[in-house]
């Protein structure tokens, strides 16, 4: 049992055997003062240590590590599990004291080495920086094997050696060195594992462990080629290694690539493995500390063992997705989020911690920033790169992976870790697209469900999220090929409604719940603001029908509705469609209303013959501008409106066409394509007057008619440039004022 007193000046808790109690209650945390940690703890692994320091007061940073869960006597998980801040000084075990002994024995690689080594070293990996990831992963496997061996082996083995990975850069000698305190290699292991390319010691280890019914999922390596990635950057690679057997000897393995390698015994070799890479002239950047630190932070920030670069501990951020949600506090989440976003001042709005073992093994954590994305951020990475990185056993597979989530979810920050991910040898390219698609589908559905839950839990907060990320959600509806997927994303859309007060929003599902009996369509109206929507002639035509209408204010809302088309078997229908005018029967049965007693009847609407006379004249006067002119009784305050089938599509086409050809279409071309119909309000004073003026002053009547048409086109959003009508409007004003 390892203990310490209240006045302890040094602490040594190394590699405690499984389930042994720790009675030490006095860990230092601040200014070398000992503070009480309530409750003794038992650990489910022997990977627990605090580095020994002669003088506690001289320490800068101490750190307690456990590869699995530290559990108190009450059964509660230690809040920091994989990494607990204590205090500890910077240090490095790399001393460069190893010396080869005797002559080297020459060997040739097996398995068609010349060709295969060339492929591994030069063609397998997309970027040469990943050699650092590969050899750190190998070192992690070596440490995991040692940990397992200590637990299961009856052989004597030193247990006071910390399980660590140390890296040293030397820009003066142009070398990169990595050293671990792991299982180490015997001479036979060197020949079998390094002398034969594509033979995986880790895979062999996993096979043996599995046969014993105790498979260890912490092993990363599977293919046995990672070590050879060092030849991408190195002219020569030297390996010093020694097992933890007290009687074992150290060995030196050396190769310049090609077809051969050499082995000899070596002295002053510490248990574990040390790799020294003499870098190529064009790879000198890997001897720079800053460069290597960035690469480790990118690829190996969450390896389960301490990684030190020139004595400095790098992996201080915990892989939160490996813990239990209940054991992670808000400070840890914030620190992790800022690590992912590389912004120390940013905060998150939402977080989702998601774990599942079926249908796939997934460990994931997602964050949504509370900061609204800029236009630049919205437009970047539209090729599909997301803010979510893909890991396998805490080792990076793809940074900002492209295929794991739909492109519209690229605003997320997070991590997905899965042992089921099918990789190729380089650990970079995903295989088995069916499995990846399944994972993508699972994650997307879970994220959408999360957003829907949040919208019910706190509608105000969700509305702020929707406003910040509406463009991305809209992109999701537009980008999906399958109707089922479109509708799944469309659940997140929110719009104001004619049935709700200004500022309140509703979703499509809630709209359907409020639909009247017999209503088969979801009606919407696109306008820049609520005021313009409510005063629109199209909304006016439906105002008395007690039908709820969704108001869409953003230009891209119209495209969204046109693309979505249906939701839950209900058709999305714009009020502006020509067919809408025929869906509702006229409300008025009379052409006039009775006056007071002894007063003549006052005519308030054109008679059928007057209407026909007016529409025939108007159609001839407007000529190619319209396909037809009709009289309608569905308008009240507006004298006229233009109806076009699928007006939203027409508007979108006009805007696109105007951008490419500002001169626009001719009137004849416009009519042929859009077939606009001008509908005149049979009871509006302007139309009643026009019916009379056309006979008394046809020239003035034509100018009024043309202005009514222009006004209707502007109201419909079918005019990109209204300046040409200014001259006609001025002429009209002149003619009208001429008589006064």
C-alpha positions in Angstrom: 0.0 0.0 0.0 1.3 3.4 -1.0 0.8 6.1 1.6 1.9 9.6 2.6 1.6 11.7 5.7 0.4 15.3 6.0 3.9 16.6 6.0 5.1 14.5 3.0 7.8 16.2 1.0 7.6 13.7 -1.9 5.0 11.4 -3.2 5.6 8.2 -5.0 2.5 6.4 -6.3 3.6 4.4 -9.3 1.8 1.6 -11.0 -0.4 0.6 -8.2 -1.8 -2.8 -8.7 -5.5 -3.2 -9.5 -8.0 -2.4 -6.8 -5.4 -1.6 -4.1 -6.5 1.1 -1.8 -4.8 4.5 -1.6 -4.9 6.0 1.9 -3.0 9.1 0.8 -5.4 12.0 1.6 -3.1 14.9 1.1 -2.4 15.8 -2.5 -0.9 19.1 -3.3 -2.9 21.3 -5.7 -2.1 25.0 -5.1 1.2 26.7 -4.0 2.5 23.3 -2.7 -0.1 23.3 0.1 -1.6 20.0 0.9 -5.4 19.9 0.7 -7.6 17.0 1.8 -9.1 14.7 -0.8 -12.1 13.1 0.8 -12.4 9.4 0.7 -9.8 6.8 -0.2 -9.8 5.6 -3.9 -9.4 2.3 -5.6 -8.3 2.1 -9.2 -9.3 -0.3 -12.0 -5.8 -0.2 -13.6 -2.2 0.0 -12.5 -1.5 3.0 -14.8 -1.4 5.5 -11.9 1.5 7.6 -10.9 2.7 10.9 -9.6 6.3 11.7 -10.5 8.6 11.8 -7.6 10.3 15.1 -6.7 12.8 15.6 -3.9 11.4 18.9 -2.8 7.7 19.5 -3.1 8.0 23.3 -2.8 10.2 23.4 -5.9 7.6 21.7 -8.1 5.8 23.6 -10.9 3.3 21.1 -12.0 2.2 17.7 -10.8 -0.1 15.4 -12.7 -1.9 12.2 -11.7 -2.7 9.8 -14.6 -5.0 6.9 -14.9 -5.7 5.2 -18.2 -9.1 4.1 -17.0 -11.5 5.2 -14.2 -10.5 6.2 -10.7 -13.3 5.2 -8.4 -13.9 6.3 -4.8 -15.1 3.9 -2.1 -18.6 5.2 -2.7 -18.4 4.1 -6.3 -18.2 7.6 -7.8 -15.9 8.3 -10.7 -13.0 10.6 -10.0 -13.8 13.9 -11.8 -10.6 14.0 -13.9 -10.1 10.2 -14.5 -7.5 10.3 -17.3 -5.8 13.4 -16.1 -5.8 15.1 -12.6 -3.9 18.3 -12.1 -1.5 18.1 -9.2 1.9 19.8 -10.0 4.9 18.6 -11.8 8.2 19.9 -13.2 9.3 19.6 -16.8 11.6 16.7 -17.5 12.9 14.4 -20.3 14.2 10.9 -20.1 16.1 11.2 -23.4 19.8 11.3 -22.6 21.6 9.9 -25.7 23.9 7.6 -23.7 23.3 4.5 -25.8 26.2 2.9 -27.6 26.3 0.0 -30.1 28.6 -2.8 -29.0 30.5 -5.0 -31.4 29.9 -5.3 -35.2 26.5 -5.0 -36.8 24.9 -8.1 -38.3 23.6 -7.4 -41.8 20.1 -8.5 -42.7 17.7 -8.2 -45.6 14.1 -7.2 -45.3 11.5 -9.9 -46.0 8.3 -9.7 -48.1 9.7 -8.1 -51.2 11.1 -5.3 -49.2 12.6 -3.1 -51.8 9.3 -2.4 -53.5 7.1 -2.6 -50.5 9.3 -0.3 -48.3 9.3 2.2 -51.2 5.5 2.2 -51.3 5.1 2.6 -47.5 7.7 5.3 -47.3 6.7 7.3 -50.3 3.2 6.6 -51.5 1.0 5.4 -48.6 0.5 8.6 -46.7 -0.9 11.9 -48.1 1.3 14.1 -45.8 4.7 13.3 -44.4 3.8 14.9 -41.0 1.7 11.9 -40.1 4.9 9.9 -39.4 4.8 11.6 -36.0 1.2 10.3 -35.4 2.2 6.8 -36.4 5.2 6.5 -34.1 3.4 8.1 -31.2 0.7 5.5 -31.8 3.3 2.7 -31.8 4.7 4.1 -28.6 1.3 4.2 -27.0 0.7 0.5 -28.0 4.1 -0.4 -26.4 3.0 1.2 -23.2 -0.4 -0.5 -23.3 1.3 -3.8 -23.8 3.5 -3.2 -20.8 0.6 -2.2 -18.7 -1.3 -5.4 -19.6 1.8 -7.5 -19.1 2.2 -6.2 -15.6 -1.3 -7.1 -14.8 -1.2 -10.6 -16.1 2.4 -11.8 -16.0 3.9 -13.7 -13.1 7.4 -12.6 -14.1 9.4 -10.1 -12.0 9.1 -6.7 -13.6 10.1 -3.2 -12.3 7.0 -1.3 -11.4 8.4 2.2 -10.6 8.9 3.2 -14.3 6.4 5.8 -15.4 4.5 5.0 -18.6 5.4 8.0 -20.8 6.3 9.1 -24.3 9.2 11.6 -24.7 10.1 13.4 -27.9 13.2 15.6 -28.6 13.9 17.8 -31.5 17.4 18.8 -32.4 17.6 21.4 -35.2 21.4 21.5 -34.9 21.9 17.8 -35.6 18.8 17.7 -37.7 17.2 14.8 -35.8 13.9 13.8 -34.4 13.9 11.4 -31.4 11.0 9.6 -29.7 11.4 7.4 -26.7 8.9 5.4 -24.7 9.0 3.3 -21.5 6.9 0.6 -23.0 7.3 -3.1 -23.5 10.5 -2.9 -25.5 11.8 -5.4 -28.1 14.1 -8.3 -28.0 16.5 -9.2 -30.8 14.0 -11.7 -32.1 11.2 -9.1 -32.0 13.4 -6.7 -34.0 13.9 -9.2 -36.7 10.2 -10.4 -36.7 8.5 -7.0 -36.4 10.9 -4.5 -38.0 12.6 -6.8 -40.4 9.3 -8.0 -41.9 7.3 -5.2 -43.4 3.5 -5.3 -42.8 3.8 -7.6 -39.8 2.0 -6.0 -36.9 3.2 -6.8 -33.4 0.1 -5.1 -32.1 -2.2 -7.2 -34.2 -0.4 -10.3 -33.0 -0.7 -9.1 -29.4 -4.5 -8.4 -29.8 -4.9 -11.9 -31.3 -3.2 -13.6 -28.3 -5.1 -11.5 -25.8 -8.4 -12.2 -27.6 -7.8 -15.9 -27.4 -7.6 -15.5 -23.6 -10.9 -13.6 -23.6 -9.4 -10.3 -22.5 -9.1 -8.2 -25.6 -7.8 -4.7 -25.0 -9.3 -2.0 -27.1 -6.6 0.5 -26.3 -4.3 -1.0 -28.9 -4.1 1.3 -31.9 -1.8 -0.4 -34.4 -3.3 -2.9 -36.8 -1.3 -3.0 -39.9 2.4 -3.1 -39.0 3.5 -0.3 -41.4 3.4 2.8 -39.2 7.1 2.5 -38.2 8.2 2.7 -41.8 6.6 6.1 -42.3 9.8 7.4 -40.7 11.5 6.8 -44.0 9.3 9.4 -45.6 11.3 12.0 -43.7 14.5 10.3 -42.7 17.7 9.3 -44.5 18.5 7.0 -41.6 16.5 5.5 -38.8 18.1 4.1 -35.6 16.2 2.1 -33.0 17.5 1.4 -29.4 15.4 -1.0 -27.5 15.3 -3.2 -24.4 12.7 -5.3 -22.7 11.8 -5.0 -19.0 13.2 -8.4 -18.2 16.0 -7.8 -15.7 18.3 -10.1 -17.6 17.6 -8.7 -21.0 20.2 -6.9 -23.2 19.8 -3.7 -25.2 19.9 -3.7 -29.0 20.4 -1.3 -31.8 18.6 -1.6 -35.1 19.6 0.7 -38.0 18.5 1.1 -41.6 18.7 3.7 -44.4 15.7 2.1 -46.1 16.4 0.2 -49.3 16.7 -3.5 -48.9 18.7 -4.1 -45.7 19.0 -3.3 -42.0 21.6 -4.1 -39.4 21.4 -5.2 -35.7 23.9 -5.3 -32.8 23.8 -5.2 -29.1 23.9 -1.8 -27.3 24.8 -0.6 -23.8 23.2 2.1 -21.6 19.8 1.3 -23.2 16.8 2.0 -21.0 13.8 -0.4 -21.0 11.5 0.6 -23.7 12.2 1.8 -27.3 13.9 4.9 -28.6 13.8 5.9 -32.3 16.2 8.5 -33.7 15.4 9.8 -37.2 18.2 11.6 -39.1 16.0 13.9 -41.2 16.3 14.5 -44.9 17.4 18.0 -45.9 13.9 18.9 -47.1 12.3 17.7 -43.9 14.2 19.9 -41.5 11.0 21.4 -40.2 10.5 18.3 -38.1 13.5 19.3 -36.0 11.7 22.5 -35.0 9.9 22.3 -31.7 7.0 24.6 -32.7 6.3 22.6 -35.8 6.3 19.3 -34.0 4.1 20.7 -31.2 1.4 21.8 -33.6 1.5 18.4 -35.3 1.2 16.5 -32.0 -1.7 18.8 -31.0 -3.4 18.1 -34.3 -2.9 14.3 -34.5 -2.1 12.9 -31.1 -3.5 15.3 -28.5 -5.6 12.6 -26.8 -3.2 9.6 -26.6 -3.8 7.9 -23.3 -0.3 8.3 -22.0 1.7 11.5 -21.2 3.5 12.9 -24.3 6.3 15.3 -23.6 8.2 17.4 -26.2 11.6 18.5 -25.0 10.4 18.0 -21.4 7.1 19.9 -21.8 3.9 18.0 -21.3 1.6 18.4 -24.3 -1.5 16.4 -24.0 -3.1 18.3 -21.1 -6.6 18.4 -22.6 -8.6 15.3 -21.7 -10.5 13.3 -24.3 -13.8 14.0 -22.7 -15.7 11.7 -25.1 -14.0 8.7 -23.3 -15.5 9.7 -19.9 -19.1 9.6 -18.6 -21.3 12.6 -19.2 -22.1 12.9 -15.5 -18.4 13.2 -14.6 -17.7 16.2 -16.9 -18.4 19.7 -15.5 -19.0 22.9 -17.4 -15.4 24.1 -17.0 -14.1 20.9 -18.6 -16.5 21.3 -21.5 -15.5 24.9 -22.0 -11.8 24.1 -22.0 -12.4 21.3 -24.5 -14.6 23.4 -26.7 -11.9 26.2 -26.8 -9.3 23.6 -27.6 -11.3 22.4 -30.6 -12.2 25.9 -31.8 -8.7 27.3 -31.1 -10.3 30.4 -29.5 -9.8 31.1 -25.8 -12.6 33.6 -25.6 -15.4 31.7 -27.4 -18.4 30.1 -25.6 -20.7 27.4 -26.7 -24.5 27.6 -26.9 -25.3 23.9 -27.0 -23.3 20.7 -26.3 -24.3 17.1 -27.1 -22.5 14.1 -25.5 -23.5 11.0 -27.4 -22.4 7.4 -26.9 -23.8 4.2 -28.4 -22.7 0.7 -29.2 -25.5 -0.1 -31.6 -25.8 -0.2 -34.5 -22.2 1.0 -34.4 -19.6 1.8 -31.7 -19.6 5.6 -31.4 -18.2 7.9 -28.8 -18.8 11.5 -29.7 -19.1 15.1 -28.4 -20.4 18.1 -30.3 -20.5 21.8 -29.6 -22.4 24.7 -31.2 -20.8 28.1 -30.7 -23.0 30.9 -29.4 -21.2 33.3 -31.7 -23.1 33.9 -35.0 -21.0 32.8 -38.0 -19.8 35.5 -40.3 -20.6 35.5 -44.1 -17.0 34.3 -44.7 -17.4 31.4 -42.2 -20.7 30.5 -43.8 -19.1 30.3 -47.3 -15.9 28.6 -46.4 -15.4 24.9 -46.5 -18.4 24.3 -48.7 -16.6 21.3 -50.2 -17.8 19.3 -47.3 -15.1 19.7 -44.6 -16.7 20.0 -41.2 -15.5 21.2 -37.8 -15.7 17.6 -36.5 -12.6 15.4 -36.4 -12.6 11.7 -36.6 -10.6 9.5 -34.2 -10.1 5.8 -33.7 -9.0 4.9 -30.2 -8.1 8.5 -29.4 -5.8 8.8 -32.4 -6.7 11.3 -35.2 -7.8 9.7 -38.4 -9.1 12.7 -40.2 -9.0 16.4 -39.2 -12.2 18.1 -40.2 -13.5 15.0 -41.9 -15.6 15.3 -45.0 -17.9 12.3 -45.0 -18.9 11.7 -41.5 -21.6 14.4 -41.4 -23.6 16.3 -44.0 -22.0 19.4 -45.3 -24.7 21.6 -43.8 -23.6 20.6 -40.3 -20.1 22.0 -40.8 -20.8 24.7 -38.1 -20.4 22.0 -35.4 -17.2 21.6 -33.5 -16.5 18.2 -32.0 -15.0 14.7 -32.1 -16.3 11.3 -33.2 -14.3 8.2 -32.1 -15.2 4.8 -33.2 -13.5 1.4 -33.2 -15.7 0.3 -36.1 -14.2 2.7 -38.6 -12.7 0.8 -41.5 -9.4 2.3 -42.5 -6.8 1.6 -45.0 -3.1 1.0 -44.1 -2.3 4.7 -43.8 -5.1 5.2 -41.3 -6.2 8.1 -43.3 -8.7 7.0 -46.0 -12.1 5.5 -45.0 -13.2 2.3 -46.6 -16.6 0.5 -46.6 -18.8 3.4 -47.7 -21.9 1.6 -46.5 -20.7 1.5 -42.9 -19.6 5.2 -43.0 -23.0 6.1 -44.5 -24.7 4.3 -41.6 -22.6 6.2 -39.1 -23.4 9.5 -40.9 -27.1 8.7 -40.8 -27.0 7.8 -37.1 -25.2 10.9 -36.1 -27.3 13.2 -38.3 -30.6 11.8 -36.9 -29.3 12.1 -33.3 -28.2 15.7 -33.9 -31.6 16.7 -35.4 -33.4 15.0 -32.5 -31.2 17.0 -30.1 -32.1 20.3 -31.8 -35.8 19.4 -31.7 -35.5 18.6 -28.0 -33.8 21.9 -27.3 -36.6 23.8 -29.2 -39.2 22.3 -26.8 -37.1 22.8 -23.7 -36.2 26.4 -24.3 -37.9 27.9 -27.4 -36.3 31.3 -26.9 -32.8 29.9 -26.9 -33.6 27.7 -29.9 -34.9 30.7 -31.8 -31.5 32.4 -31.3 -29.7 29.3 -32.5 -32.0 29.2 -35.5 -31.4 32.8 -36.4 -27.6 32.2 -36.1 -27.6 29.0 -38.2 -30.7 29.3 -40.4 -28.6 29.5 -43.5 -26.9 26.1 -42.8 -30.3 24.5 -42.0 -31.7 25.8 -45.2 -28.7 24.4 -47.1 -29.5 21.1 -45.5 -33.0 21.1 -47.0 -31.7 22.1 -50.4 -28.8 19.7 -50.4 -30.6 16.5 -49.5 -31.5 14.3 -52.5 -34.2 12.2 -50.8 -37.5 13.7 -49.8 -37.5 11.8 -46.5 -34.1 13.4 -45.6 -35.3 16.9 -46.7 -38.3 16.6 -44.4 -36.1 15.4 -41.5 -34.0 18.6 -41.7 -37.1 20.7 -42.4 -38.3 19.9 -38.9 -35.8 22.5 -37.7 -37.2 25.4 -39.8 -39.1 28.1 -38.0 -41.4 30.9 -39.5 -43.7 33.6 -38.3 -47.4 32.9 -39.0 -50.6 34.8 -39.6 -52.1 33.0 -36.7 -49.4 34.0 -34.2 -48.3 37.4 -32.8 -45.4 39.1 -34.4 -42.1 37.7 -33.2 -43.5 34.2 -32.4 -42.5 31.4 -34.7 -43.8 28.0 -35.6 -42.5 24.8 -37.2 -44.2 22.9 -40.0 -45.3 20.1 -37.7 -47.1 22.5 -35.4 -48.7 24.2 -38.4 -50.2 20.9 -39.5 -51.6 20.3 -36.0 -53.5 23.6 -36.3 -54.9 23.0 -39.8 -58.6 23.2 -40.4 -60.6 20.1 -41.3 -60.4 19.5 -45.0 -57.3 21.6 -45.5 -54.8 19.7 -47.6 -52.0 22.3 -48.1 -49.5 24.3 -46.1 -49.8 27.9 -47.3 -46.9 30.3 -47.3 -46.1 33.8 -48.5 -42.7 35.3 -49.2 -42.2 38.9 -48.4 -39.4 41.1 -47.0 -41.3 41.9 -43.8 -44.5 41.0 -41.9 -46.0 44.4 -42.8 -45.5 43.8 -46.5 -46.8 40.2 -46.2 -50.0 41.3 -44.4 -50.7 44.1 -46.9 -49.9 42.0 -49.9 -52.7 41.6 -52.4 -52.2 37.8 -52.3 -52.7 37.7 -48.6 -55.6 40.0 -48.9 -57.3 37.5 -51.3 -57.2 34.9 -48.6 -57.7 37.0 -45.6 -61.4 36.2 -45.1 -60.9 32.4 -45.4 -59.5 31.8 -41.9 -56.5 30.0 -43.4 -53.1 30.1 -41.6 -50.2 31.4 -43.7 -46.5 31.1 -43.0 -44.5 34.3 -43.6 -41.1 33.8 -45.2 -38.9 36.9 -45.0 -35.5 35.7 -46.4 -34.9 35.5 -50.2 -33.7 31.9 -49.9 -36.9 30.8 -48.0 -38.7 30.7 -51.3 -36.2 28.4 -52.8 -36.4 26.2 -49.7 -40.2 25.9 -50.0 -39.9 25.1 -53.7 -37.3 22.4 -53.1 -39.1 20.9 -50.2 -42.5 20.8 -52.0 -44.1 18.5 -49.5 -44.1 17.9 -45.7 -45.8 15.0 -44.0 -47.9 14.4 -47.2 -49.1 18.0 -47.2 -48.2 20.2 -50.3 -46.4 23.5 -49.7 -48.4 26.0 -51.6 -47.6 29.7 -52.3 -50.5 32.1 -52.2 -49.3 33.7 -55.3 -49.9 30.8 -57.6 -52.3 31.3 -60.4 -54.1 28.1 -59.5 -54.9 29.6 -56.1 -57.4 32.1 -57.5 -59.6 29.2 -58.7 -59.4 27.3 -55.3 -61.9 29.6 -53.5 -65.3 30.5 -54.8 -66.4 34.2 -54.9 -67.8 35.6 -51.6 -70.0 38.2 -53.2 -73.3 37.3 -54.9 -74.4 40.8 -55.8 -73.2 43.4 -58.1 -74.6 46.3 -56.0 -75.8 47.1 -52.6 -79.2 48.8 -51.7 -79.1 52.5 -50.7 -81.1 54.1 -48.0 -84.9 54.4 -48.3 -85.9 56.6 -51.3 -82.3 56.7 -52.5 -81.1 55.1 -55.8 -79.1 51.8 -55.7 -75.3 52.5 -55.6 -73.2 50.4 -57.9 -70.1 49.1 -56.1 -68.9 46.5 -58.6 -68.5 46.2 -62.4 -71.3 44.3 -64.0 -70.5 41.2 -66.0 -70.7 43.2 -69.3 -68.6 46.1 -67.9 -66.0 43.6 -66.7 -65.8 41.9 -70.1 -65.6 45.2 -71.9 -62.8 46.4 -69.6 -60.7 43.2 -69.7 -61.0 43.0 -73.5 -59.8 46.6 -73.8 -57.0 46.1 -71.2 -55.7 42.9 -72.9 -55.5 44.8 -76.2 -53.9 47.8 -74.6 -51.2 45.8 -72.7 -50.6 43.7 -75.8 -47.6 41.3 -75.2 -47.2 42.2 -71.5 -49.9 39.8 -70.4 -51.4 36.5 -71.4 -54.8 37.4 -70.0 -56.7 40.0 -68.0 -59.4 39.0 -65.6 -61.8 40.6 -63.2 -61.7 39.3 -59.6 -63.8 39.9 -56.5 -61.1 38.5 -54.1 -59.3 41.8 -53.6 -60.3 44.6 -51.3 -57.8 47.4 -50.9 -55.6 46.6 -53.9 -56.9 47.6 -57.4 -54.9 44.8 -59.2 -52.5 41.9 -58.9 -50.5 39.7 -61.2 -50.7 36.0 -60.9 -48.1 33.6 -62.4 -47.9 29.8 -61.9 -45.0 29.0 -59.5 -44.2 32.7 -59.0 -41.3 31.8 -56.7 -39.5 29.9 -59.4 -40.2 32.8 -61.8 -38.7 35.3 -59.3 -35.6 33.1 -58.8 -35.2 32.8 -62.6 -35.5 36.6 -63.1 -32.9 37.4 -60.4 -30.5 34.9 -61.8 -31.1 36.1 -65.4 -30.7 39.7 -64.3 -27.3 39.0 -62.8 -26.1 37.4 -66.0 -27.8 39.8 -68.4 -28.9 43.1 -66.8 -30.7 44.1 -70.0 -33.3 41.5 -69.2 -36.0 39.8 -71.3 -38.2 41.6 -73.8 -41.9 41.9 -73.0 -42.7 39.2 -75.6 -40.1 36.8 -74.1 -41.4 37.5 -70.6 -45.0 36.7 -71.6 -44.0 33.6 -73.5 -42.1 32.2 -70.5 -44.2 33.3 -67.5 -47.7 33.8 -68.9 -48.7 36.5 -66.5 -52.3 37.3 -65.8 -53.5 40.7 -64.6 -56.4 40.5 -62.2 -58.4 43.7 -61.7 -60.4 44.4 -58.6 -64.0 44.7 -59.8 -65.1 46.8 -56.8 -62.1 49.1 -56.4 -62.7 52.9 -57.1 -59.7 53.1 -59.4 -61.0 50.2 -61.6 -64.5 51.6 -61.6 -63.1 55.0 -62.8 -60.8 53.3 -65.3 -63.9 51.6 -66.8 -65.3 55.0 -67.6 -62.1 57.0 -68.5 -61.0 54.4 -71.2 -64.0 55.6 -73.3 -63.7 59.4 -72.5 -59.9 59.7 -72.6 -58.3 56.5 -74.0 -54.7 57.9 -73.8 -55.1 58.7 -70.1 -56.8 55.3 -69.6 -53.8 53.5 -71.1 -51.3 55.3 -68.9 -53.4 54.4 -65.8 -53.6 50.8 -66.9 -49.9 50.5 -67.5 -49.2 52.0 -64.1 -51.6 49.5 -62.5 -49.7 46.7 -64.3 -46.3 48.1 -63.2 -47.5 48.4 -59.6 -48.8 44.8 -59.6 -45.5 43.6 -61.1 -43.5 45.4 -58.4 -45.8 44.0 -55.7 -45.2 40.5 -57.1 -41.5 41.0 -57.0 -41.2 40.4 -60.7 -39.4 43.7 -61.5 -35.7 43.8 -60.8 -35.2 47.4 -61.9 -38.2 49.8 -61.4 -36.5 52.8 -62.9 -38.0 52.5 -66.4 -41.4 53.2 -65.0 -40.5 56.6 -63.7 -41.0 58.4 -67.0 -44.4 56.9 -67.5 -45.4 57.8 -63.9 -44.3 61.4 -64.4 -46.3 61.5 -67.7 -49.3 60.2 -65.9 -49.0 62.8 -63.1 -48.7 65.5 -65.7 -51.9 64.4 -67.5 -53.9 64.1 -64.3 -52.8 67.5 -62.9 -53.3 69.2 -66.3 -57.0 69.4 -65.5 -56.6 71.1 -62.1 
